Structure formats: structure tokens, C-alpha cells
Amino acid sequence: MSSLDIERAVDRYGDEQIELIKFYRDVALEVDCDPNYIANNFKNSTLIQDKMMADFKRSKKDSLSTLNRTVVSESLAYGDCGALLATPSPSLSGALLDEIGSDDQRAFFREHVTKTSCRTFFGVTEPDRGSDAANMETKMRGHTLKGEKLLVGNVGTAGIGTVLFRTEDKFLDMRAAIVTPKQLSSERVKRESLQMFALRGSNVGYIHFEDLPIDEDMILGHHLRPMQQGVMSMVQVFNRFRPSVSAMALGTAQAIVDHVESTVDKLDFSDRRQLSLLNEEIALARKLNEKAARQVDKNPFASTMASLAKMKCCAAAKRVSSVINSILEANIILFDPWLSKALRDVYAFEWMEGTSNIHRNNLITGIKRNEFPFLNQ
Ligand SMILES: Cc1cc2nc3c(=O)[nH]c(=O)nc-3n(C[C@H](O)[C@H](O)[C@H](O)COP(=O)(O)OP(=O)(O)OC[C@H]3O[C@@H](n4cnc5c(N)ncnc54)[C@H](O)[C@@H]3O)c2cc1C
């Protein structure tokens, strides 16, 4: 029996995504055991194909694209976030190509993704530098790429992706390139998926480039001015996606609370009161996150509100996990495989798109820039 209460899901998110929400919940445990489950068994299904085409549409910038992506991400994560992340999609690479790719590069990427229905990767984080993109060690010298990336979603199995690197040692030298299917099967690339405890569908992995030749026409941004080729454009892509990651945390948290409310009989008045407080916290974080998404849609450099929202959404999700663990008897959780998995999954969001400490730093910078004038009143 599905752990999804469909009526509740429709009440919360409408019926537009309901088939996909239901599918994600139905395959959630299979994906948790095998992150390739959707790619191996459903990549040609209409549901997955339609989702991929919708993702291509959503990665295009328009006046509401960040908000739309945020709302959809929450609803799909309500189905199951691991399954969502294990689905073939252009994902962040699609957005990067939309930001700085040429028409030919976009067409090359899109053709490969749609023809093979593959998953894609976006390589930023490194073993020694983490996600501190300004200090990356992956470098391109001449026309060869050397370096390594860690914790990159789907990198062990993706059919194509993009990678960020530096060309010199100056601030504005950050660039990105498409890593083609041919390069991925070359001896100069080593990659593997990592063992995970939470959110296994995200299938994070490691990739190493050993003097990999990069074709000039796969380097993004040649047609743009130097300021638009690298760091400034990457910042916009990160900012546009951050509210979606926060929304995934909320979707997972909301799904847990709804699931407990509708399936656990032995809840007393105090338990129900605690669940209602969790619902309020999620609703407040959602309001803030959607406000942040609207701000990014107006100005893609407006990152302060999105940082605050990311902190609030991750905190709400972690509180849900901790409260549910404290009010339910251990055997209720242990014998409910989807619930015990979801209670683990929420801890991964803190580590996606920057930790709370990093966002706290962004927030302080925003306060110093007087982005919150009411604090001075
Ligand atoms: C499910 C999942 C999917 C992911 N997908 C991708 C992907 O597709 N591509 C990709 O490139 N990466 C991906 N990542 C990696 C992710 O983006 C990083 O792990 C995340 O941004 C945190 O950065 P970090 O690991 O470098 O940690 P760091 O930023 O190095 O932080 C390590 C610790 O130090 C603290 N810290 C760091 N700097 C400071 C400071 N200045 N002041 C105070 N404290 C500090 C942090 O709070 C944290 O506790 C993924 C991670 C997860 C969990």
C-alpha cells in the first residue's frame, strides 16, 4: 500500500503533479536501495519523459522561473526527494547552459539528454576546497583539465554533465565546460558513486580528471564578455536553484508530518499540538522561501533572503525529524520503512547548496549592506 494520502497531497499541491508525486512515493524505497532504479526501469515512461521536457522549459529564465521551480520542487519532494533526484533531468547543468551556453552547446546537451534520457551532473565541490568555488583547485592548463570533484549528484552514472574549473589564479578566471559522453568513457576520467546514509537517490559521487583534453567548443561562455563568462554567471545559477533545494527540504518535512497525522492512530492531544506547531513552522519557512524566490526572479544577485530561507527551511526539516523521533515509539518508525527513510533524508539538505554557517555569513554581509533597514529602526 502506498504511504501517500492522495487527498491530502492534492489539497496541498493541487492535481497538476499528482501522478508524479504518487509515482515518486511508490518507487521511493526501491530508489533508496538502488539509485539507478528509475533510470533503468522507467526512463522511457511518459511520466518521466514529460518531466524531463518540463525541466528543460523550467530551466529557461523568465520572470517567474525561480518561483515556479521552487513550488514544483516542493511538491515533487513531497512524493519523495530521493526519487526526484534520481530522475533523468537536465538539472543544474541545464540552467548553467541556459545562462552561459551558446545555441550550439545548448542543442548538443539537449539532444543527448533527450535521446538517451540520461541523468546529468554539475561538478563544483572538491575534496580539499569543498564548495568554495572561488578557490577551486581543478584547473585547465592549455587545453587539458586536471582535478577532482566530490559529492557531485549522479556523477558516477550520468551520461553528460558540466564542470567548473579555473584557468589562472585570478578571481575572474572561473569557467565551465560540458563534459561529453565520449570524455566520460575515456581513460582520463575516473568516477564512482559513493555509499550514502541519507537521500540515497541523489547518488553523490567522485570524479577525477587526469589531463583530460577539452574541446574549445565545449567551453561555455566564449560568446560573452569576460565578466559574464564565469563567476558572476555561476552565482546567478546558484541563486536561482537555492530556493528549490530549500523547497525540497520543506516538501520532505511536510510529507513526514502529513504521513504521521494520517497513519498513526496513537497520537494524544500533546502530540497533535506538536504536529500543528511543526506545520506552522513549515508554513512560515515556505512563505519566506517563496518570497526569496520572487526576489531572485527580480534580481538574480539577491541572495540574502534565499540564504535566510535556506537556514529556516533546513532548521524546520531537522526539527520535524527530531520531534517525530521523540513523540513516536521506536517500533512505529522502525516498521514504517518510508517514514524511517524520510526521517534520515532531511539531514542531507543542510549539506546541499551551502551549509547554514555559510548562509549565516551571507546574511551578515546583507545586513552590513543595509538590506534589512527595519533592523536599524
Ligand atoms: C545530497 C547532496 C547533493 C549534492 N550535489 C552536489 C552536486 O551536484 N554538485 C556539487 O558540486 N556538489 C554537490 N553537493 C555538495 C554540496 O554542495 C556541499 O557539500 C555543500 O555546499 C557544503 O559544502 P562543503 O561540503 O564544502 O562544506 P564546507 O562549506 O567546507 O563546510 C564544512 C564545515 O565547515 C563549516 N564552515 C565552512 N566555512 C566556514 C566559515 N567561513 N565560517 C564558519 N564555518 C564554516 C561549515 O558550516 C561546515 O560545518 C551535494 C551534497 C549533498 C549532500
The ligand as a Tripos MOL2 file, in Angstrom:
@<TRIPOS>MOLECULE
LIG
   53    58     1     0     0
SMALL
NO_CHARGES

@<TRIPOS>ATOM
      1 C1         22.6250   15.3370   -1.4600 C.3       1 LIG1
      2 C2         23.7570   16.2070   -1.9280 C.ar      1 LIG1
      3 C3         23.8810   16.5310   -3.2810 C.ar      1 LIG1
      4 C4         24.9550   17.3240   -3.7190 C.ar      1 LIG1
      5 N1         25.0590   17.5950   -5.0420 N.ar      1 LIG1
      6 C5         26.1350   18.2880   -5.4850 C.ar      1 LIG1
      7 C6         26.3150   18.4980   -6.8820 C.ar      1 LIG1
      8 O1         25.5030   18.0800   -7.7120 O.2       1 LIG1
      9 N2         27.4260   19.1880   -7.2890 N.ar      1 LIG1
     10 C7         28.3510   19.6580   -6.3980 C.ar      1 LIG1
     11 O2         29.3330   20.2540   -6.8450 O.2       1 LIG1
     12 N3         28.2060   19.4810   -5.0590 N.ar      1 LIG1
     13 C8         27.1220   18.8090   -4.5910 C.ar      1 LIG1
     14 N4         26.9660   18.5830   -3.2360 N.ar      1 LIG1
     15 C9         27.9640   19.1260   -2.3010 C.3       1 LIG1
     16 C10        27.4220   20.3330   -1.5630 C.3       1 LIG1
     17 O3         27.1510   21.4010   -2.4240 O.3       1 LIG1
     18 C11        28.4330   20.7430   -0.4620 C.3       1 LIG1
     19 O4         28.6650   19.6280    0.3500 O.3       1 LIG1
     20 C12        27.8500   21.8410    0.3690 C.3       1 LIG1
     21 O5         27.7340   23.0210   -0.3770 O.3       1 LIG1
     22 C13        28.6610   22.0970    1.6260 C.3       1 LIG1
     23 O6         29.9190   22.4750    1.2590 O.3       1 LIG1
     24 P1         31.2120   21.7070    1.7790 P.3       1 LIG1
     25 O7         30.9950   20.2520    1.7150 O.co2     1 LIG1
     26 O8         32.3020   22.3160    1.0180 O.co2     1 LIG1
     27 O9         31.3330   22.0820    3.2490 O.3       1 LIG1
     28 P2         32.1190   23.3520    3.7640 P.3       1 LIG1
     29 O10        31.4850   24.5680    3.2030 O.co2     1 LIG1
     30 O11        33.5800   23.1570    3.6070 O.co2     1 LIG1
     31 O12        31.7960   23.2450    5.2530 O.3       1 LIG1
     32 C14        32.3870   22.2770    6.1490 C.3       1 LIG1
     33 C15        32.0710   22.7130    7.5410 C.3       1 LIG1
     34 O13        32.7870   23.9050    7.8560 O.3       1 LIG1
     35 C16        31.9230   24.9570    8.1480 C.3       1 LIG1
     36 N5         32.4580   26.1890    7.5360 N.ar      1 LIG1
     37 C17        32.9910   26.3060    6.2890 C.ar      1 LIG1
     38 N6         33.4120   27.5810    6.0830 N.ar      1 LIG1
     39 C18        33.0850   28.2730    7.1930 C.ar      1 LIG1
     40 C19        33.2400   29.6370    7.5670 C.ar      1 LIG1
     41 N7         33.7810   30.5370    6.7630 N.pl3     1 LIG1
     42 N8         32.7910   30.0010    8.7950 N.ar      1 LIG1
     43 C20        32.2380   29.0990    9.6300 C.ar      1 LIG1
     44 N9         32.0810   27.7990    9.3310 N.ar      1 LIG1
     45 C21        32.4910   27.3820    8.1260 C.ar      1 LIG1
     46 C22        30.5780   24.5400    7.5270 C.3       1 LIG1
     47 O14        29.4470   25.1150    8.1510 O.3       1 LIG1
     48 C23        30.5830   23.0390    7.7420 C.3       1 LIG1
     49 O15        30.1850   22.6840    9.0240 O.3       1 LIG1
     50 C24        25.9080   17.8180   -2.7810 C.ar      1 LIG1
     51 C25        25.7670   17.4960   -1.4220 C.ar      1 LIG1
     52 C26        24.7210   16.7030   -0.9950 C.ar      1 LIG1
     53 C27        24.5850   16.3700    0.4620 C.3       1 LIG1
@<TRIPOS>BOND
     1     1     2 1
     2     2     3 ar
     3     2    52 ar
     4     3     4 ar
     5     4     5 ar
     6     4    50 ar
     7     5     6 ar
     8     6     7 ar
     9     6    13 1
    10     7     8 2
    11     7     9 ar
    12     9    10 ar
    13    10    11 2
    14    10    12 ar
    15    12    13 ar
    16    13    14 ar
    17    14    15 1
    18    14    50 ar
    19    15    16 1
    20    16    17 1
    21    16    18 1
    22    18    19 1
    23    18    20 1
    24    20    21 1
    25    20    22 1
    26    22    23 1
    27    23    24 1
    28    24    25 2
    29    24    26 1
    30    24    27 1
    31    27    28 1
    32    28    29 2
    33    28    30 1
    34    28    31 1
    35    31    32 1
    36    32    33 1
    37    33    34 1
    38    33    48 1
    39    34    35 1
    40    35    36 1
    41    35    46 1
    42    36    37 ar
    43    36    45 ar
    44    37    38 ar
    45    38    39 ar
    46    39    40 ar
    47    39    45 ar
    48    40    41 1
    49    40    42 ar
    50    42    43 ar
    51    43    44 ar
    52    44    45 ar
    53    46    47 1
    54    46    48 1
    55    48    49 1
    56    50    51 ar
    57    51    52 ar
    58    52    53 1
@<TRIPOS>SUBSTRUCTURE
     1 LIG1         1 GROUP 0 **** ****
